[in-house]
Amino acid sequence: MKTSMAVELPMNARPRPRATTTGTLVGTRFQATLLEAIDSWRKEQDDLPTRPEAVRRLVELGMTHDTNPSAEASGRRAKQNPDEKT
């Protein structure tokens, strides 16, 4: 009689789950302070979304919120990230 042994694979060796929706992948890097803020926000949610889902929700919230950043604030951001490319 042949017995099979379950082999536990490390997380990085497991196959990725298939995406449930189609869309365009947008890769970005976050500074540690912004990533901490995103993680804090997601932990406040009832369903604890994944980081990618939290970013999607925050983008949607930002797009539905009527904001018009002042030129002064935009200039400050540009000076903080002079090498950032869009």
PDB file of N, CA, C and O in Angstrom:
ATOM      1  N   MET A   1       0.834  -1.174   0.000  1.00  0.00           N
ATOM      2  CA  MET A   1       0.000   0.000   0.000  1.00  0.00           C
ATOM      3  C   MET A   1       0.881   1.240   0.000  1.00  0.00           C
ATOM      4  O   MET A   1       1.824   1.357   0.782  1.00  0.00           O
ATOM      5  N   LYS A   2       0.557   2.139  -0.876  1.00  0.00           N
ATOM      6  CA  LYS A   2       1.352   3.349  -1.037  1.00  0.00           C
ATOM      7  C   LYS A   2       0.714   4.485  -0.232  1.00  0.00           C
ATOM      8  O   LYS A   2      -0.485   4.739  -0.344  1.00  0.00           O
ATOM      9  N   THR A   3       1.512   5.148   0.558  1.00  0.00           N
ATOM     10  CA  THR A   3       0.994   6.292   1.314  1.00  0.00           C
ATOM     11  C   THR A   3       1.626   7.558   0.773  1.00  0.00           C
ATOM     12  O   THR A   3       2.791   7.574   0.376  1.00  0.00           O
ATOM     13  N   SER A   4       0.851   8.597   0.766  1.00  0.00           N
ATOM     14  CA  SER A   4       1.403   9.865   0.292  1.00  0.00           C
ATOM     15  C   SER A   4       1.617  10.792   1.475  1.00  0.00           C
ATOM     16  O   SER A   4       0.828  10.826   2.420  1.00  0.00           O
ATOM     17  N   MET A   5       2.680  11.522   1.398  1.00  0.00           N
ATOM     18  CA  MET A   5       2.993  12.472   2.456  1.00  0.00           C
ATOM     19  C   MET A   5       2.730  13.874   1.931  1.00  0.00           C
ATOM     20  O   MET A   5       3.137  14.225   0.824  1.00  0.00           O
ATOM     21  N   ALA A   6       2.055  14.656   2.729  1.00  0.00           N
ATOM     22  CA  ALA A   6       1.815  16.049   2.351  1.00  0.00           C
ATOM     23  C   ALA A   6       3.110  16.828   2.541  1.00  0.00           C
ATOM     24  O   ALA A   6       3.755  16.742   3.586  1.00  0.00           O
ATOM     25  N   VAL A   7       3.467  17.565   1.546  1.00  0.00           N
ATOM     26  CA  VAL A   7       4.676  18.375   1.610  1.00  0.00           C
ATOM     27  C   VAL A   7       4.252  19.833   1.737  1.00  0.00           C
ATOM     28  O   VAL A   7       3.496  20.345   0.912  1.00  0.00           O
ATOM     29  N   GLU A   8       4.735  20.475   2.751  1.00  0.00           N
ATOM     30  CA  GLU A   8       4.420  21.887   2.965  1.00  0.00           C
ATOM     31  C   GLU A   8       5.433  22.730   2.196  1.00  0.00           C
ATOM     32  O   GLU A   8       6.631  22.693   2.475  1.00  0.00           O
ATOM     33  N   LEU A   9       4.936  23.484   1.232  1.00  0.00           N
ATOM     34  CA  LEU A   9       5.803  24.339   0.435  1.00  0.00           C
ATOM     35  C   LEU A   9       5.914  25.714   1.079  1.00  0.00           C
ATOM     36  O   LEU A   9       4.958  26.190   1.691  1.00  0.00           O
ATOM     37  N   PRO A  10       7.065  26.351   0.948  1.00  0.00           N
ATOM     38  CA  PRO A  10       7.163  27.725   1.447  1.00  0.00           C
ATOM     39  C   PRO A  10       6.231  28.627   0.642  1.00  0.00           C
ATOM     40  O   PRO A  10       5.898  28.322  -0.503  1.00  0.00           O
ATOM     41  N   MET A  11       5.812  29.739   1.246  1.00  0.00           N
ATOM     42  CA  MET A  11       4.846  30.637   0.602  1.00  0.00           C
ATOM     43  C   MET A  11       5.289  31.059  -0.798  1.00  0.00           C
ATOM     44  O   MET A  11       4.464  31.119  -1.710  1.00  0.00           O
ATOM     45  N   ASN A  12       6.574  31.352  -0.980  1.00  0.00           N
ATOM     46  CA  ASN A  12       7.026  31.833  -2.280  1.00  0.00           C
ATOM     47  C   ASN A  12       7.108  30.729  -3.326  1.00  0.00           C
ATOM     48  O   ASN A  12       7.313  31.029  -4.502  1.00  0.00           O
ATOM     49  N   ALA A  13       6.956  29.470  -2.945  1.00  0.00           N
ATOM     50  CA  ALA A  13       7.002  28.367  -3.901  1.00  0.00           C
ATOM     51  C   ALA A  13       5.606  27.915  -4.316  1.00  0.00           C
ATOM     52  O   ALA A  13       5.461  27.107  -5.234  1.00  0.00           O
ATOM     53  N   ARG A  14       4.587  28.429  -3.650  1.00  0.00           N
ATOM     54  CA  ARG A  14       3.216  28.046  -3.980  1.00  0.00           C
ATOM     55  C   ARG A  14       2.754  28.787  -5.229  1.00  0.00           C
ATOM     56  O   ARG A  14       3.141  29.933  -5.458  1.00  0.00           O
ATOM     57  N   PRO A  15       1.930  28.131  -6.028  1.00  0.00           N
ATOM     58  CA  PRO A  15       1.416  28.836  -7.207  1.00  0.00           C
ATOM     59  C   PRO A  15       0.474  29.957  -6.787  1.00  0.00           C
ATOM     60  O   PRO A  15      -0.243  29.847  -5.792  1.00  0.00           O
ATOM     61  N   ARG A  16       0.488  31.030  -7.560  1.00  0.00           N
ATOM     62  CA  ARG A  16      -0.388  32.161  -7.267  1.00  0.00           C
ATOM     63  C   ARG A  16      -1.820  31.815  -7.627  1.00  0.00           C
ATOM     64  O   ARG A  16      -2.061  31.103  -8.601  1.00  0.00           O
ATOM     65  N   PRO A  17      -2.771  32.311  -6.851  1.00  0.00           N
ATOM     66  CA  PRO A  17      -4.166  32.098  -7.240  1.00  0.00           C
ATOM     67  C   PRO A  17      -4.485  32.913  -8.492  1.00  0.00           C
ATOM     68  O   PRO A  17      -3.904  33.975  -8.717  1.00  0.00           O
ATOM     69  N   ARG A  18      -5.399  32.413  -9.290  1.00  0.00           N
ATOM     70  CA  ARG A  18      -5.792  33.140 -10.495  1.00  0.00           C
ATOM     71  C   ARG A  18      -6.515  34.416 -10.120  1.00  0.00           C
ATOM     72  O   ARG A  18      -7.261  34.457  -9.141  1.00  0.00           O
ATOM     73  N   ALA A  19      -6.293  35.440 -10.893  1.00  0.00           N
ATOM     74  CA  ALA A  19      -6.995  36.697 -10.664  1.00  0.00           C
ATOM     75  C   ALA A  19      -8.474  36.492 -10.950  1.00  0.00           C
ATOM     76  O   ALA A  19      -8.841  35.815 -11.911  1.00  0.00           O
ATOM     77  N   THR A  20      -9.314  37.075 -10.118  1.00  0.00           N
ATOM     78  CA  THR A  20     -10.755  36.909 -10.301  1.00  0.00           C
ATOM     79  C   THR A  20     -11.315  37.918 -11.287  1.00  0.00           C
ATOM     80  O   THR A  20     -12.410  37.726 -11.815  1.00  0.00           O
ATOM     81  N   THR A  21     -10.588  38.973 -11.537  1.00  0.00           N
ATOM     82  CA  THR A  21     -11.033  39.970 -12.504  1.00  0.00           C
ATOM     83  C   THR A  21      -9.875  40.324 -13.417  1.00  0.00           C
ATOM     84  O   THR A  21      -8.714  40.032 -13.128  1.00  0.00           O
ATOM     85  N   THR A  22     -10.217  40.950 -14.511  1.00  0.00           N
ATOM     86  CA  THR A  22      -9.161  41.399 -15.409  1.00  0.00           C
ATOM     87  C   THR A  22      -8.981  42.890 -15.222  1.00  0.00           C
ATOM     88  O   THR A  22      -9.912  43.596 -14.836  1.00  0.00           O
ATOM     89  N   GLY A  23      -7.823  43.346 -15.489  1.00  0.00           N
ATOM     90  CA  GLY A  23      -7.524  44.763 -15.359  1.00  0.00           C
ATOM     91  C   GLY A  23      -6.070  44.986 -15.706  1.00  0.00           C
ATOM     92  O   GLY A  23      -5.344  44.045 -16.027  1.00  0.00           O
ATOM     93  N   THR A  24      -5.655  46.216 -15.640  1.00  0.00           N
ATOM     94  CA  THR A  24      -4.282  46.581 -15.929  1.00  0.00           C
ATOM     95  C   THR A  24      -3.504  46.666 -14.625  1.00  0.00           C
ATOM     96  O   THR A  24      -3.913  47.362 -13.695  1.00  0.00           O
ATOM     97  N   LEU A  25      -2.397  45.968 -14.558  1.00  0.00           N
ATOM     98  CA  LEU A  25      -1.548  45.999 -13.382  1.00  0.00           C
ATOM     99  C   LEU A  25      -0.832  47.343 -13.327  1.00  0.00           C
ATOM    100  O   LEU A  25      -0.232  47.773 -14.312  1.00  0.00           O
ATOM    101  N   VAL A  26      -0.895  47.996 -12.187  1.00  0.00           N
ATOM    102  CA  VAL A  26      -0.196  49.257 -11.977  1.00  0.00           C
ATOM    103  C   VAL A  26       0.748  49.051 -10.805  1.00  0.00           C
ATOM    104  O   VAL A  26       0.320  48.997  -9.652  1.00  0.00           O
ATOM    105  N   GLY A  27       2.020  48.938 -11.102  1.00  0.00           N
ATOM    106  CA  GLY A  27       3.011  48.737 -10.048  1.00  0.00           C
ATOM    107  C   GLY A  27       3.477  50.079  -9.513  1.00  0.00           C
ATOM    108  O   GLY A  27       3.702  51.012 -10.283  1.00  0.00           O
ATOM    109  N   THR A  28       3.619  50.179  -8.217  1.00  0.00           N
ATOM    110  CA  THR A  28       4.083  51.423  -7.606  1.00  0.00           C
ATOM    111  C   THR A  28       4.833  51.113  -6.321  1.00  0.00           C
ATOM    112  O   THR A  28       4.661  50.049  -5.727  1.00  0.00           O
ATOM    113  N   ARG A  29       5.653  52.041  -5.907  1.00  0.00           N
ATOM    114  CA  ARG A  29       6.380  51.902  -4.647  1.00  0.00           C
ATOM    115  C   ARG A  29       5.840  52.943  -3.675  1.00  0.00           C
ATOM    116  O   ARG A  29       5.504  54.061  -4.065  1.00  0.00           O
ATOM    117  N   PHE A  30       5.764  52.560  -2.409  1.00  0.00           N
ATOM    118  CA  PHE A  30       5.285  53.468  -1.379  1.00  0.00           C
ATOM    119  C   PHE A  30       6.385  53.703  -0.359  1.00  0.00           C
ATOM    120  O   PHE A  30       7.104  52.775   0.013  1.00  0.00           O
ATOM    121  N   GLN A  31       6.515  54.940   0.090  1.00  0.00           N
ATOM    122  CA  GLN A  31       7.419  55.242   1.192  1.00  0.00           C
ATOM    123  C   GLN A  31       6.869  54.566   2.443  1.00  0.00           C
ATOM    124  O   GLN A  31       5.669  54.309   2.535  1.00  0.00           O
ATOM    125  N   ALA A  32       7.732  54.281   3.394  1.00  0.00           N
ATOM    126  CA  ALA A  32       7.336  53.553   4.602  1.00  0.00           C
ATOM    127  C   ALA A  32       6.199  54.246   5.347  1.00  0.00           C
ATOM    128  O   ALA A  32       5.293  53.580   5.848  1.00  0.00           O
ATOM    129  N   THR A  33       6.237  55.573   5.424  1.00  0.00           N
ATOM    130  CA  THR A  33       5.190  56.287   6.165  1.00  0.00           C
ATOM    131  C   THR A  33       3.833  56.140   5.487  1.00  0.00           C
ATOM    132  O   THR A  33       2.818  55.992   6.167  1.00  0.00           O
ATOM    133  N   LEU A  34       3.800  56.179   4.160  1.00  0.00           N
ATOM    134  CA  LEU A  34       2.532  56.020   3.450  1.00  0.00           C
ATOM    135  C   LEU A  34       2.031  54.584   3.571  1.00  0.00           C
ATOM    136  O   LEU A  34       0.832  54.356   3.733  1.00  0.00           O
ATOM    137  N   LEU A  35       2.933  53.630   3.494  1.00  0.00           N
ATOM    138  CA  LEU A  35       2.548  52.230   3.641  1.00  0.00           C
ATOM    139  C   LEU A  35       1.988  51.961   5.043  1.00  0.00           C
ATOM    140  O   LEU A  35       1.022  51.213   5.196  1.00  0.00           O
ATOM    141  N   GLU A  36       2.588  52.561   6.042  1.00  0.00           N
ATOM    142  CA  GLU A  36       2.070  52.425   7.411  1.00  0.00           C
ATOM    143  C   GLU A  36       0.669  53.019   7.521  1.00  0.00           C
ATOM    144  O   GLU A  36      -0.195  52.459   8.196  1.00  0.00           O
ATOM    145  N   ALA A  37       0.445  54.156   6.857  1.00  0.00           N
ATOM    146  CA  ALA A  37      -0.880  54.786   6.881  1.00  0.00           C
ATOM    147  C   ALA A  37      -1.912  53.903   6.182  1.00  0.00           C
ATOM    148  O   ALA A  37      -3.045  53.780   6.649  1.00  0.00           O
ATOM    149  N   ILE A  38      -1.523  53.289   5.062  1.00  0.00           N
ATOM    150  CA  ILE A  38      -2.426  52.378   4.348  1.00  0.00           C
ATOM    151  C   ILE A  38      -2.756  51.182   5.233  1.00  0.00           C
ATOM    152  O   ILE A  38      -3.917  50.788   5.343  1.00  0.00           O
ATOM    153  N   ASP A  39      -1.739  50.609   5.861  1.00  0.00           N
ATOM    154  CA  ASP A  39      -1.965  49.458   6.743  1.00  0.00           C
ATOM    155  C   ASP A  39      -2.858  49.827   7.928  1.00  0.00           C
ATOM    156  O   ASP A  39      -3.717  49.039   8.323  1.00  0.00           O
ATOM    157  N   SER A  40      -2.664  51.010   8.492  1.00  0.00           N
ATOM    158  CA  SER A  40      -3.523  51.452   9.599  1.00  0.00           C
ATOM    159  C   SER A  40      -4.963  51.584   9.134  1.00  0.00           C
ATOM    160  O   SER A  40      -5.886  51.167   9.835  1.00  0.00           O
ATOM    161  N   TRP A  41      -5.160  52.164   7.951  1.00  0.00           N
ATOM    162  CA  TRP A  41      -6.512  52.338   7.410  1.00  0.00           C
ATOM    163  C   TRP A  41      -7.183  50.990   7.190  1.00  0.00           C
ATOM    164  O   TRP A  41      -8.345  50.799   7.548  1.00  0.00           O
ATOM    165  N   ARG A  42      -6.440  50.053   6.594  1.00  0.00           N
ATOM    166  CA  ARG A  42      -7.056  48.757   6.294  1.00  0.00           C
ATOM    167  C   ARG A  42      -7.412  47.987   7.561  1.00  0.00           C
ATOM    168  O   ARG A  42      -8.390  47.239   7.571  1.00  0.00           O
ATOM    169  N   LYS A  43      -6.636  48.157   8.628  1.00  0.00           N
ATOM    170  CA  LYS A  43      -6.939  47.477   9.893  1.00  0.00           C
ATOM    171  C   LYS A  43      -8.190  48.041  10.562  1.00  0.00           C
ATOM    172  O   LYS A  43      -8.793  47.383  11.410  1.00  0.00           O
ATOM    173  N   GLU A  44      -8.578  49.252  10.185  1.00  0.00           N
ATOM    174  CA  GLU A  44      -9.804  49.860  10.717  1.00  0.00           C
ATOM    175  C   GLU A  44     -11.056  49.360   9.997  1.00  0.00           C
ATOM    176  O   GLU A  44     -12.172  49.577  10.471  1.00  0.00           O
ATOM    177  N   GLN A  45     -10.877  48.689   8.852  1.00  0.00           N
ATOM    178  CA  GLN A  45     -12.020  48.218   8.075  1.00  0.00           C
ATOM    179  C   GLN A  45     -12.572  46.931   8.682  1.00  0.00           C
ATOM    180  O   GLN A  45     -11.836  46.146   9.279  1.00  0.00           O
ATOM    181  N   ASP A  46     -13.872  46.729   8.520  1.00  0.00           N
ATOM    182  CA  ASP A  46     -14.532  45.551   9.098  1.00  0.00           C
ATOM    183  C   ASP A  46     -14.044  44.239   8.496  1.00  0.00           C
ATOM    184  O   ASP A  46     -13.986  43.222   9.186  1.00  0.00           O
ATOM    185  N   ASP A  47     -13.690  44.257   7.200  1.00  0.00           N
ATOM    186  CA  ASP A  47     -13.329  43.011   6.520  1.00  0.00           C
ATOM    187  C   ASP A  47     -11.828  42.830   6.304  1.00  0.00           C
ATOM    188  O   ASP A  47     -11.430  41.878   5.632  1.00  0.00           O
ATOM    189  N   LEU A  48     -10.987  43.699   6.844  1.00  0.00           N
ATOM    190  CA  LEU A  48      -9.528  43.671   6.677  1.00  0.00           C
ATOM    191  C   LEU A  48      -9.129  43.340   5.237  1.00  0.00           C
ATOM    192  O   LEU A  48      -8.725  42.215   4.944  1.00  0.00           O
ATOM    193  N   PRO A  49      -9.244  44.321   4.345  1.00  0.00           N
ATOM    194  CA  PRO A  49      -8.866  44.083   2.953  1.00  0.00           C
ATOM    195  C   PRO A  49      -7.357  43.859   2.813  1.00  0.00           C
ATOM    196  O   PRO A  49      -6.571  44.256   3.673  1.00  0.00           O
ATOM    197  N   THR A  50      -6.979  43.223   1.723  1.00  0.00           N
ATOM    198  CA  THR A  50      -5.560  43.072   1.419  1.00  0.00           C
ATOM    199  C   THR A  50      -5.001  44.451   1.088  1.00  0.00           C
ATOM    200  O   THR A  50      -5.764  45.392   0.870  1.00  0.00           O
ATOM    201  N   ARG A  51      -3.696  44.578   1.049  1.00  0.00           N
ATOM    202  CA  ARG A  51      -3.104  45.870   0.684  1.00  0.00           C
ATOM    203  C   ARG A  51      -3.568  46.330  -0.696  1.00  0.00           C
ATOM    204  O   ARG A  51      -3.979  47.481  -0.843  1.00  0.00           O
ATOM    205  N   PRO A  52      -3.514  45.459  -1.720  1.00  0.00           N
ATOM    206  CA  PRO A  52      -3.976  45.922  -3.034  1.00  0.00           C
ATOM    207  C   PRO A  52      -5.434  46.382  -3.018  1.00  0.00           C
ATOM    208  O   PRO A  52      -5.778  47.387  -3.641  1.00  0.00           O
ATOM    209  N   GLU A  53      -6.286  45.649  -2.307  1.00  0.00           N
ATOM    210  CA  GLU A  53      -7.694  46.041  -2.228  1.00  0.00           C
ATOM    211  C   GLU A  53      -7.836  47.355  -1.468  1.00  0.00           C
ATOM    212  O   GLU A  53      -8.659  48.194  -1.834  1.00  0.00           O
ATOM    213  N   ALA A  54      -7.047  47.542  -0.420  1.00  0.00           N
ATOM    214  CA  ALA A  54      -7.093  48.797   0.332  1.00  0.00           C
ATOM    215  C   ALA A  54      -6.687  49.970  -0.555  1.00  0.00           C
ATOM    216  O   ALA A  54      -7.315  51.028  -0.515  1.00  0.00           O
ATOM    217  N   VAL A  55      -5.638  49.785  -1.356  1.00  0.00           N
ATOM    218  CA  VAL A  55      -5.204  50.851  -2.265  1.00  0.00           C
ATOM    219  C   VAL A  55      -6.306  51.159  -3.273  1.00  0.00           C
ATOM    220  O   VAL A  55      -6.577  52.327  -3.551  1.00  0.00           O
ATOM    221  N   ARG A  56      -6.952  50.118  -3.828  1.00  0.00           N
ATOM    222  CA  ARG A  56      -8.058  50.348  -4.770  1.00  0.00           C
ATOM    223  C   ARG A  56      -9.175  51.150  -4.115  1.00  0.00           C
ATOM    224  O   ARG A  56      -9.695  52.096  -4.706  1.00  0.00           O
ATOM    225  N   ARG A  57      -9.540  50.773  -2.900  1.00  0.00           N
ATOM    226  CA  ARG A  57     -10.621  51.486  -2.200  1.00  0.00           C
ATOM    227  C   ARG A  57     -10.240  52.927  -1.903  1.00  0.00           C
ATOM    228  O   ARG A  57     -11.057  53.834  -2.057  1.00  0.00           O
ATOM    229  N   LEU A  58      -9.006  53.138  -1.480  1.00  0.00           N
ATOM    230  CA  LEU A  58      -8.563  54.494  -1.178  1.00  0.00           C
ATOM    231  C   LEU A  58      -8.519  55.358  -2.434  1.00  0.00           C
ATOM    232  O   LEU A  58      -8.855  56.541  -2.385  1.00  0.00           O
ATOM    233  N   VAL A  59      -8.109  54.780  -3.548  1.00  0.00           N
ATOM    234  CA  VAL A  59      -8.118  55.525  -4.812  1.00  0.00           C
ATOM    235  C   VAL A  59      -9.547  55.908  -5.174  1.00  0.00           C
ATOM    236  O   VAL A  59      -9.807  57.049  -5.556  1.00  0.00           O
ATOM    237  N   GLU A  60     -10.477  54.956  -5.056  1.00  0.00           N
ATOM    238  CA  GLU A  60     -11.884  55.258  -5.352  1.00  0.00           C
ATOM    239  C   GLU A  60     -12.415  56.351  -4.436  1.00  0.00           C
ATOM    240  O   GLU A  60     -13.120  57.251  -4.890  1.00  0.00           O
ATOM    241  N   LEU A  61     -12.083  56.280  -3.150  1.00  0.00           N
ATOM    242  CA  LEU A  61     -12.512  57.323  -2.217  1.00  0.00           C
ATOM    243  C   LEU A  61     -11.944  58.683  -2.623  1.00  0.00           C
ATOM    244  O   LEU A  61     -12.650  59.691  -2.609  1.00  0.00           O
ATOM    245  N   GLY A  62     -10.679  58.698  -2.978  1.00  0.00           N
ATOM    246  CA  GLY A  62     -10.046  59.948  -3.394  1.00  0.00           C
ATOM    247  C   GLY A  62     -10.649  60.514  -4.660  1.00  0.00           C
ATOM    248  O   GLY A  62     -10.752  61.731  -4.813  1.00  0.00           O
ATOM    249  N   MET A  63     -11.047  59.640  -5.570  1.00  0.00           N
ATOM    250  CA  MET A  63     -11.619  60.108  -6.835  1.00  0.00           C
ATOM    251  C   MET A  63     -13.056  60.595  -6.670  1.00  0.00           C
ATOM    252  O   MET A  63     -13.512  61.431  -7.451  1.00  0.00           O
ATOM    253  N   THR A  64     -13.769  60.096  -5.682  1.00  0.00           N
ATOM    254  CA  THR A  64     -15.147  60.535  -5.481  1.00  0.00           C
ATOM    255  C   THR A  64     -15.224  61.734  -4.548  1.00  0.00           C
ATOM    256  O   THR A  64     -16.261  62.394  -4.474  1.00  0.00           O
ATOM    257  N   HIS A  65     -14.154  62.021  -3.845  1.00  0.00           N
ATOM    258  CA  HIS A  65     -14.118  63.159  -2.929  1.00  0.00           C
ATOM    259  C   HIS A  65     -13.763  64.402  -3.732  1.00  0.00           C
ATOM    260  O   HIS A  65     -12.780  64.399  -4.472  1.00  0.00           O
ATOM    261  N   ASP A  66     -14.548  65.460  -3.595  1.00  0.00           N
ATOM    262  CA  ASP A  66     -14.322  66.688  -4.357  1.00  0.00           C
ATOM    263  C   ASP A  66     -13.162  67.463  -3.738  1.00  0.00           C
ATOM    264  O   ASP A  66     -13.328  68.167  -2.742  1.00  0.00           O
ATOM    265  N   THR A  67     -11.997  67.322  -4.340  1.00  0.00           N
ATOM    266  CA  THR A  67     -10.817  68.027  -3.841  1.00  0.00           C
ATOM    267  C   THR A  67     -10.162  68.786  -4.975  1.00  0.00           C
ATOM    268  O   THR A  67     -10.247  68.392  -6.138  1.00  0.00           O
ATOM    269  N   ASN A  68      -9.520  69.861  -4.626  1.00  0.00           N
ATOM    270  CA  ASN A  68      -8.740  70.641  -5.576  1.00  0.00           C
ATOM    271  C   ASN A  68      -7.489  71.089  -4.838  1.00  0.00           C
ATOM    272  O   ASN A  68      -7.479  72.139  -4.197  1.00  0.00           O
ATOM    273  N   PRO A  69      -6.423  70.278  -4.932  1.00  0.00           N
ATOM    274  CA  PRO A  69      -5.221  70.625  -4.170  1.00  0.00           C
ATOM    275  C   PRO A  69      -4.675  71.978  -4.602  1.00  0.00           C
ATOM    276  O   PRO A  69      -4.660  72.309  -5.788  1.00  0.00           O
ATOM    277  N   SER A  70      -4.235  72.739  -3.637  1.00  0.00           N
ATOM    278  CA  SER A  70      -3.689  74.057  -3.948  1.00  0.00           C
ATOM    279  C   SER A  70      -2.348  73.903  -4.654  1.00  0.00           C
ATOM    280  O   SER A  70      -1.681  72.876  -4.529  1.00  0.00           O
ATOM    281  N   ALA A  71      -1.972  74.917  -5.382  1.00  0.00           N
ATOM    282  CA  ALA A  71      -0.684  74.899  -6.088  1.00  0.00           C
ATOM    283  C   ALA A  71       0.456  74.788  -5.086  1.00  0.00           C
ATOM    284  O   ALA A  71       1.476  74.159  -5.364  1.00  0.00           O
ATOM    285  N   GLU A  72       0.277  75.406  -3.912  1.00  0.00           N
ATOM    286  CA  GLU A  72       1.315  75.349  -2.890  1.00  0.00           C
ATOM    287  C   GLU A  72       1.552  73.913  -2.432  1.00  0.00           C
ATOM    288  O   GLU A  72       2.700  73.488  -2.308  1.00  0.00           O
ATOM    289  N   ALA A  73       0.485  73.166  -2.180  1.00  0.00           N
ATOM    290  CA  ALA A  73       0.623  71.774  -1.751  1.00  0.00           C
ATOM    291  C   ALA A  73       1.231  70.934  -2.857  1.00  0.00           C
ATOM    292  O   ALA A  73       2.068  70.073  -2.586  1.00  0.00           O
ATOM    293  N   SER A  74       0.827  71.167  -4.102  1.00  0.00           N
ATOM    294  CA  SER A  74       1.388  70.420  -5.227  1.00  0.00           C
ATOM    295  C   SER A  74       2.876  70.698  -5.369  1.00  0.00           C
ATOM    296  O   SER A  74       3.655  69.787  -5.652  1.00  0.00           O
ATOM    297  N   GLY A  75       3.274  71.944  -5.175  1.00  0.00           N
ATOM    298  CA  GLY A  75       4.683  72.308  -5.260  1.00  0.00           C
ATOM    299  C   GLY A  75       5.504  71.647  -4.176  1.00  0.00           C
ATOM    300  O   GLY A  75       6.631  71.212  -4.413  1.00  0.00           O
ATOM    301  N   ARG A  76       4.930  71.572  -2.971  1.00  0.00           N
ATOM    302  CA  ARG A  76       5.624  70.895  -1.871  1.00  0.00           C
ATOM    303  C   ARG A  76       5.862  69.443  -2.215  1.00  0.00           C
ATOM    304  O   ARG A  76       6.956  68.924  -1.990  1.00  0.00           O
ATOM    305  N   ARG A  77       4.850  68.774  -2.759  1.00  0.00           N
ATOM    306  CA  ARG A  77       4.986  67.361  -3.111  1.00  0.00           C
ATOM    307  C   ARG A  77       6.041  67.193  -4.192  1.00  0.00           C
ATOM    308  O   ARG A  77       6.848  66.265  -4.124  1.00  0.00           O
ATOM    309  N   ALA A  78       6.052  68.065  -5.182  1.00  0.00           N
ATOM    310  CA  ALA A  78       7.033  67.967  -6.262  1.00  0.00           C
ATOM    311  C   ALA A  78       8.447  68.116  -5.713  1.00  0.00           C
ATOM    312  O   ALA A  78       9.362  67.431  -6.172  1.00  0.00           O
ATOM    313  N   LYS A  79       8.638  68.995  -4.742  1.00  0.00           N
ATOM    314  CA  LYS A  79       9.964  69.185  -4.161  1.00  0.00           C
ATOM    315  C   LYS A  79      10.382  67.988  -3.323  1.00  0.00           C
ATOM    316  O   LYS A  79      11.571  67.683  -3.224  1.00  0.00           O
ATOM    317  N   GLN A  80       9.402  67.299  -2.710  1.00  0.00           N
ATOM    318  CA  GLN A  80       9.722  66.139  -1.887  1.00  0.00           C
ATOM    319  C   GLN A  80      10.136  64.946  -2.739  1.00  0.00           C
ATOM    320  O   GLN A  80      10.942  64.129  -2.294  1.00  0.00           O
ATOM    321  N   ASN A  81       9.605  64.828  -3.949  1.00  0.00           N
ATOM    322  CA  ASN A  81       9.868  63.685  -4.820  1.00  0.00           C
ATOM    323  C   ASN A  81      10.362  64.159  -6.186  1.00  0.00           C
ATOM    324  O   ASN A  81       9.675  63.937  -7.184  1.00  0.00           O
ATOM    325  N   PRO A  82      11.526  64.803  -6.267  1.00  0.00           N
ATOM    326  CA  PRO A  82      11.971  65.349  -7.548  1.00  0.00           C
ATOM    327  C   PRO A  82      12.276  64.292  -8.602  1.00  0.00           C
ATOM    328  O   PRO A  82      12.218  64.589  -9.796  1.00  0.00           O
ATOM    329  N   ASP A  83      12.602  63.061  -8.192  1.00  0.00           N
ATOM    330  CA  ASP A  83      12.955  62.022  -9.159  1.00  0.00           C
ATOM    331  C   ASP A  83      11.777  61.162  -9.561  1.00  0.00           C
ATOM    332  O   ASP A  83      11.922  60.280 -10.407  1.00  0.00           O
ATOM    333  N   GLU A  84      10.610  61.397  -8.974  1.00  0.00           N
ATOM    334  CA  GLU A  84       9.440  60.561  -9.254  1.00  0.00           C
ATOM    335  C   GLU A  84       8.980  60.774 -10.687  1.00  0.00           C
ATOM    336  O   GLU A  84       8.833  61.907 -11.146  1.00  0.00           O
ATOM    337  N   LYS A  85       8.756  59.668 -11.387  1.00  0.00           N
ATOM    338  CA  LYS A  85       8.282  59.712 -12.765  1.00  0.00           C
ATOM    339  C   LYS A  85       6.852  59.221 -12.796  1.00  0.00           C
ATOM    340  O   LYS A  85       6.486  58.325 -12.036  1.00  0.00           O
ATOM    341  N   THR A  86       6.042  59.795 -13.665  1.00  0.00           N
ATOM    342  CA  THR A  86       4.648  59.354 -13.782  1.00  0.00           C
ATOM    343  C   THR A  86       4.464  58.449 -14.958  1.00  0.00           C
ATOM    344  O   THR A  86       3.354  57.983 -15.211  1.00  0.00           O
TER     345      THR A  86
END
